[in-house]
Structure formats: structure tokens, C-alpha cells
Amino acid sequence: MIIDIHSHPVLLDVINDSPEKLEFRKQQFGVYKSGKLPLDFALKLMDDAGIDKTVILGEDYSADSAMPLVSNDEIRAILDAAPGRYIGFAGADPRKEDAPSELKRAFAELGLSGLHLNLSRTRLSVQDERVRALFQVCSDFGKPVMLHAGYSWKPDTPSSYSEPILFEDAFIDFPKVRFCLAHMGWPWWEETIMLLMKYPNVYADTSTVYMDSPTKWFRQLFSVSMDIDWLQNSFADKVMYGSNMPRWRQVRSMKGLKDLPLRKDVLDAVLGGNAQMFLGKETIDER
Amino acid sequence: MNVKLYEKQLESSKEFELIIISDEVRAAVKDSGIKNGMCAVITQHTTTGIMVNEGLPCVEKDIEILLDRLVPYDYPYVHTHMLPSYGTCAGNSPGHLKSLLAGNHCIFPVIDGKLVLGHAQDIYFAEFDGLQRRRYYIEVMGE
């Protein structure tokens, strides 16, 4: 099973029923010239890349914006519109008093499968009690967390809140929670791979192509900056394919990984096996 | 002189795809009612082309191989980075360059109300950056 662990549904037609909503999302997410993406076409793009399931990330920064970037109910609506193709992660703005209860509702009532947080956007420390309260909900429900890490292309997102090493205490304090360091934590990929090796509950995803073609970028990251055997032999069970759709087309980002000189078992793990472990058996079975 | 403009849509299903649109162009010429003049077929995009060639799979494959040889997929293109104005990555330089080679339009005579094509000629919408939803114009001009 091939899984894209990191995509943003901001352009999907299912949730953009007015020009105002679409424009709000384009400005907030920073995809200024993109148009609405019809769901049936998004599914064709998945099929073209051979992707069985894509994780769609909810995002909520409504403490300082008009509405969630993608609300939990909207994530549910997308899941219902394309049964079996998407896995939904909730958003919750830690700055809002009702964030823990909203997250519980997303898990218990909406059936969402994890939490997505971008602490650069909320400008909160991972040690903030309001953030830790959300991790506790994830621990209680056995749900994983997608943590934005490193560089963010969104407007108004200082990177200093998302340096991977800052998250280390959370990995220790919430050992039952599986965390994903998005984007390999780039440019702090050395911190990321240290954390991958040290903590069994920490994963990372490949939604990290910021320069060059995916083929050239992944070659540089995994076989020049690193030795390819570091990935193959030291954290092959921790890195997950993520596209960062709509910033990169899925088929192209995946080609960059397939062009690496990886053993088949490692490539299979990166393209889906590791995501199944991160998401948990329950999530995979129920979809 | 009369001018009739038609906007057509199609959906490509592959990164590289040659889609024959000869029948669509013939139909537009017929619908226009124009008896003698010219017909222009023009793509709206910068990673597609309009081409004429013989509609044979072997010829189409040779065109694909030639363009891939001239414009390889993996090359240190300049147009390969995050684009601040888009918020997305520029990963389609080969499409832009193949579009340049193919050209964005073709022109055909219209005589006695019919599109004039050579017996081996077909008109192609050439996709170099699929999958995408695409648009092109057919403009018929004359009397």
C-alpha cells in the first residue's frame, strides 16, 4: 500500500463552495495563483502516482483568523466524498480555550486519525501547556501527531518555533504518541535524523523539496549530505513519503524517491510501510 | 470578414500525451458557417503545444523520444525552485521547453466550408505537463 502522509486539501472543491473561501485559503496557505482542485481530478492525480491513500491535514489558526484554514468538519466532508482514499488529520488551535474539546470531538465524533500542528504559525513553544494539553488528548486516544518542522512556506511562520530539537522533551514526555517531523525538519535534517534514531515514537516525512527537481533534491539530501546507507540501515523504518501537495505534484515528488539507489524493502517502507506503522493498525483497517 | 472563436476543453491523462483534435477543429469550421478563409488552433497554456503530424503510434513515439532527448527530465534547469508568487514549486521546465519546440498554434486553410488538411495530417493538442485540465481556441476567420 502506498500512502502520501502529507498533503493539504486547501484547494479541493468539496470545501470551497464560494470564491471568498477559496481566496481566504489561497492567501492563508500561500498558494496565490492556484485554482480550485476538483475532487475527481485530485483522485486521478493520486491514481497517476499509484497512491492508495493520502493523508489530508486539517489546520486551525482561528484565534487570529476568520475561520480554520481547513476545519475538522471539512476534513470529514472530504473523507465522506471519497470513501477509502483519504485519511483525515484534525487541526486545533492551541490558543483557543476549546482546543482540547474540539480535538476530542474530532477523534470521537468525526473519526479523524491524528492531529496536525504548525507551531510556527501559532508562535507557541512546544512546551506551552496549551500545546501539551493537545498531546495529552492524542496520548489518551492513541492518535499520532504531524508536527510541522523546519522551514514553512506559509506566510507569517517564523521557523524558530519549529526547530526539531525543540520538540525533544515532548517525545520523552509523551512516549505513547507517535510524532512525525514534517519536511525532514529541513534545514535541520541532522537534528531530525538524530531524533529518528533515538526515539522509537518519532518519524519524519519527505515533503521537503524546496529547490531543484525532486530527483536532484533527494539525491543531494539522502546520498550526498547523508550517506544513502544512513537511511537504508539506520532509520529506514522511520521515513515516510509525503508530497506536500499542492506545492508539489505527487507523481513528481515520488519519482525523486524512486530515483534513489534504495533497496526495494527500504523503498517499500518509505512509500507506505512506515506510514502504516505511524498511523496505526486501527486507522489502516478502518479505512 | 467574419470571425468565430471557440474555446475547447480537454483533460490530459499522462505527463506526455499527444491528443488528436482534428475532428473538433473540423466541427468548429463547419459550425462557423465560414466558407473561405483561415482557421487558427491556439493553446492557452505554456507547457502544451499545437502540432500537425501523421496520426500513427510509431510517429507519436518517435516525437516523444526526440523531445525527451532534446529536453531531458532530469537536468539542472533554472526554472526549478519555489516560486514565491505561486507558493508552489516550479517542476515543469521540460514542459515549457517542449512547448517552445512544438509551438503554440497551427493555421489551416478553409475552402468551401471545409478544413483543408493533407491526407496524412492530423492536428494534435500536445500535453507536456500532464495530468491537467486544458483549454485551447479554435478561431475561424473569413467570408
Interface residues (C-beta under 8 A of the other chain):
Chain A: K26 F29 G30 V31 Y32 K33 S34 P38 F41 K44 L45 D48 W153 V209 Y210 M211 D212 S213 P214 T215 K216 P246 R247 W248 R249 V251 R252 D259
Chain B: E11 S13 K14 E15 Y73 D74 P76 Y77 T80 H81 M82 S85 Y86 G87 T88 C89 G91 L131 R133
